[in-house]
Amino acid sequence: MLHEGVVLKILPDVKHWHGATADSWFTHLAVSTNVQKGTTEWLEAVTDEEYYNLN
């Protein structure tokens, strides 16, 4: 569980998901470094069904 002020570092090439659930909210702030090596690859969005079934 994440708490206010927690900072996560995701290593390169690790597929991960982040966001809110139906009963909570989430703010995502992304900082891109080393953009000369490539940009962020944003993956598929979750469906409404997936979103509403998150815990």
Secondary structure as the mmCIF struct_conf table of DSSP 4:
data_model
#
loop_
_struct_conf.conf_type_id
_struct_conf.id
_struct_conf.beg_label_comp_id
_struct_conf.beg_label_asym_id
_struct_conf.beg_label_seq_id
_struct_conf.end_label_comp_id
_struct_conf.end_label_asym_id
_struct_conf.end_label_seq_id
TURN_TY1_P TURN_TY1_P1 GLU A 4 GLY A 5
HELX_LH_PP_P HELX_LH_PP_P1 ILE A 10 LEU A 11
TURN_TY1_P TURN_TY1_P2 PRO A 12 ASP A 13
STRN STRN1 THR A 21 THR A 21
TURN_TY1_P TURN_TY1_P3 ALA A 22 ASP A 23
STRN STRN2 SER A 24 SER A 24
HELX_RH_3T_P HELX_RH_3T_P1 VAL A 35 LYS A 37
HELX_LH_PP_P HELX_LH_PP_P2 GLU A 44 THR A 47
HELX_RH_AL_P HELX_RH_AL_P1 ASP A 48 TYR A 52
TURN_TY1_P TURN_TY1_P4 ASN A 53 ASN A 53
#
